[in-house]
Amino acid sequence: MAMISLEQELKGNSYPGRGIILGRSADGKYAVAAYFIMGRSENSRNRIFVKDGEGIRTQAYDESKCSDPSLIIYAPVRVLGNKTIVTNGDQTDTIYDAMDHQFTFEQSLRSRKFEPDDPNFTPRISGIIRCEKGSFNYALSILKSAEGNPESCQRFTFSYENPLAGQGHFIHTYVGDGNPLPSFRGEPKLVAIPDDIDSFTDLLWSNLNADNKISLFVRFINTADGTAETRIINRYGDSAK
């Protein structure tokens, strides 16, 4: 698979929706995770990321304008021991609870499917990083309707062992803007990962569509000792490290 320019990929898509990037930093020291959300409606845009223990959760920026919290309020990131779980919905909790009971990442998602937001049937995208004894691996999953037909759920899991330095994979919910929104197709895209968390955070945030971007989370996990650095940027409210 040819590596694509993440900058050009983001610039060229006004509405990728929600996106997950997992990979390894260029210097080989860090497992890297990034998650962003975008929004078109007032309800979808009325969100921020806030810290929640070792993870994060979404929160309404203005509670008086939160008309439907069902698909926009959730914990995108949770940490279970040496595993960091990143998703675009409440399946984060499904994965966390199932893996805590010795189910695999793929098995834990068998009880879930795409979101019930007819006519988009937004795919559920999920990722996991497992760090152990100085090494790590990661996997990405997408649960999607069959070309917009909700009668069939298509399940794809992509696993990456001993990831190469400076490489990552990018999956997102939509091919682009539209009505209904067209779901992501194909394998996660191969992208470059730098060795500096601030430059990576800036690359992502500065190239997401200015009208639609809402929040961004980036984490670099030191595979040698498990310590992590985190960046959070919100369109509304405070950002955090």
C-alpha positions in Angstrom: 0.0 0.0 0.0 1.4 3.4 -1.0 1.7 6.0 1.8 -0.6 9.0 1.4 0.0 12.6 2.5 -2.1 13.0 5.7 -2.1 16.8 5.1 -3.5 16.5 1.6 -6.0 13.8 2.6 -7.5 16.0 5.3 -7.4 19.2 3.1 -9.1 17.3 0.3 -12.0 16.0 2.4 -14.4 18.6 3.9 -16.2 16.0 6.0 -14.4 12.8 6.9 -16.6 12.8 10.0 -14.8 11.1 12.9 -11.3 9.6 12.4 -8.9 7.4 14.2 -5.1 7.2 13.5 -2.9 4.6 15.2 0.8 4.0 14.5 4.4 4.3 15.6 6.4 7.5 15.9 9.3 8.1 13.5 11.9 7.6 16.2 10.3 4.2 17.1 9.8 5.2 20.8 6.1 5.9 20.9 2.8 4.1 20.2 0.6 6.9 18.8 -3.2 7.4 18.8 -5.3 10.2 17.5 -9.0 10.8 17.3 -11.0 13.7 15.9 -14.7 14.6 15.6 -16.4 16.9 13.2 -20.0 18.1 13.0 -22.6 19.6 10.6 -25.6 20.1 12.9 -25.8 22.4 15.9 -26.3 19.4 18.2 -23.2 17.6 16.8 -21.0 20.7 16.9 -22.0 21.4 20.6 -19.3 19.2 22.0 -15.9 19.2 23.7 -13.4 16.6 24.8 -12.6 16.5 28.5 -10.3 14.3 30.5 -11.8 11.3 32.3 -9.2 9.4 34.3 -6.7 8.0 31.8 -9.2 8.5 29.0 -11.5 11.2 27.7 -15.2 11.7 27.2 -17.3 14.1 25.2 -19.4 16.7 26.9 -21.9 19.2 25.7 -20.3 22.7 25.5 -23.7 24.4 26.1 -26.1 22.0 28.0 -29.1 24.2 26.9 -28.4 23.4 23.3 -28.0 19.6 23.7 -31.1 18.3 21.9 -30.1 14.6 21.6 -27.2 13.2 23.5 -27.7 9.6 22.4 -25.0 9.4 19.7 -22.8 12.3 20.6 -22.0 11.8 24.3 -19.7 8.9 25.0 -16.1 8.0 26.1 -14.0 7.9 23.0 -10.8 6.8 24.9 -10.5 4.3 27.8 -7.4 2.5 29.2 -7.6 -1.1 30.4 -4.2 -2.1 31.8 -1.8 -2.0 28.9 -4.5 -1.5 26.3 -5.7 1.9 25.0 -9.2 1.7 23.4 -10.3 4.5 20.9 -13.7 4.5 19.2 -16.3 6.8 17.8 -19.1 5.8 20.1 -20.3 4.0 23.2 -18.7 0.8 21.9 -15.7 1.9 23.8 -17.5 0.6 26.9 -18.5 -2.6 25.1 -14.9 -3.3 24.2 -13.6 -2.4 27.7 -16.1 -4.6 29.5 -15.7 -7.6 27.2 -11.9 -7.5 27.1 -12.0 -7.2 30.9 -13.7 -10.6 30.8 -11.1 -12.1 28.4 -12.9 -11.6 25.1 -10.8 -10.5 22.1 -11.1 -7.1 20.5 -12.9 -8.6 17.5 -15.2 -10.8 19.7 -16.2 -7.8 21.8 -17.7 -6.0 18.8 -19.9 -8.9 17.7 -22.7 -7.5 19.8 -22.6 -4.1 18.0 -23.2 -2.8 14.5 -23.3 0.6 12.7 -25.2 3.5 14.3 -29.0 3.7 13.9 -28.9 7.2 12.3 -31.0 6.5 9.2 -30.2 7.3 6.4 -26.5 7.6 7.1 -26.0 4.4 9.2 -22.7 5.9 10.3 -20.0 3.2 10.6 -18.7 2.4 14.1 -14.9 2.7 13.9 -12.7 1.3 16.7 -9.1 0.9 17.5 -6.9 -0.6 20.2 -3.2 -0.4 21.1 -1.6 -3.1 23.2 1.8 -2.3 24.8 3.9 -5.1 26.4 7.5 -5.3 27.4 8.7 -2.5 25.2 6.8 -3.6 22.1 3.2 -3.1 20.9 0.7 -3.9 18.3 -2.6 -2.3 17.2 -5.8 -3.1 15.4 -8.6 -1.1 13.7 -12.2 -2.2 13.1 -15.1 -0.9 11.1 -18.7 -2.0 11.3 -20.8 -0.7 8.4 -24.0 -1.2 6.5 -23.9 -2.9 3.1 -23.7 0.1 0.8 -26.4 1.9 2.9 -28.6 -1.2 3.3 -29.2 -1.7 7.1 -30.3 -5.3 6.6 -26.7 -6.3 6.4 -23.7 -5.4 8.7 -20.2 -5.8 7.3 -17.4 -6.3 9.8 -13.8 -5.7 9.1 -10.8 -5.9 11.5 -7.2 -4.9 10.5 -4.4 -6.0 12.7 -0.8 -4.6 12.7 2.0 -6.5 14.5 5.4 -4.9 15.3 4.4 -1.7 13.4 7.2 0.1 11.5 8.6 3.4 12.8 7.1 6.4 11.2 4.0 4.6 9.9 0.4 4.6 11.0 -3.1 3.8 9.6 -6.0 6.2 9.3 -9.7 5.2 9.2 -12.7 7.5 9.2 -16.4 7.3 9.0 -17.2 9.0 5.7 -15.7 9.2 2.3 -16.8 12.9 2.2 -19.8 15.2 2.6 -23.2 14.2 1.1 -26.8 13.3 1.9 -26.8 10.6 2.9 -23.2 10.6 4.0 -21.2 7.9 2.1 -19.4 5.4 4.4 -15.7 4.7 4.4 -14.5 2.1 1.9 -11.5 -0.1 1.8 -8.5 -0.6 4.1 -7.2 2.0 6.6 -4.9 4.4 4.8 -1.1 4.3 5.3 0.2 7.6 6.7 3.4 9.0 8.1 3.7 9.6 11.9 6.4 12.1 13.2 8.3 11.8 16.4 6.9 15.0 18.0 3.5 15.1 19.5 3.0 18.9 19.1 3.9 18.9 15.4 1.5 15.9 14.8 -1.3 17.6 16.7 -0.8 20.8 14.7 -0.7 18.9 11.4 -4.1 17.3 12.1 -5.9 20.3 13.6 -4.6 22.8 11.0 -5.7 20.7 8.0 -9.2 19.6 9.2 -11.9 21.6 7.6 -12.3 24.9 9.6 -16.1 24.9 9.4 -16.6 21.3 10.5 -13.8 20.4 13.0 -14.9 20.2 16.6 -12.3 18.4 18.8 -9.0 16.5 18.6 -7.2 14.1 20.9 -3.6 12.9 20.4 -1.6 10.6 22.7 2.0 9.4 22.5 2.7 6.4 24.7 6.3 5.6 25.6 6.6 1.8 24.9 9.5 1.5 27.3 7.8 2.6 30.4 4.1 3.1 29.5 4.1 6.8 30.3 2.0 9.0 28.0 1.7 12.5 26.7 -1.7 13.8 25.7 -3.0 16.8 23.7 -6.6 17.9 23.5 -7.8 20.7 21.3 -11.4 21.9 21.3 -13.0 24.4 18.9 -15.1 25.6 21.9 -13.8 25.9 25.4 -10.3 25.1 26.7 -7.7 22.8 25.2 -5.5 20.7 27.4 -2.2 18.8 27.7 
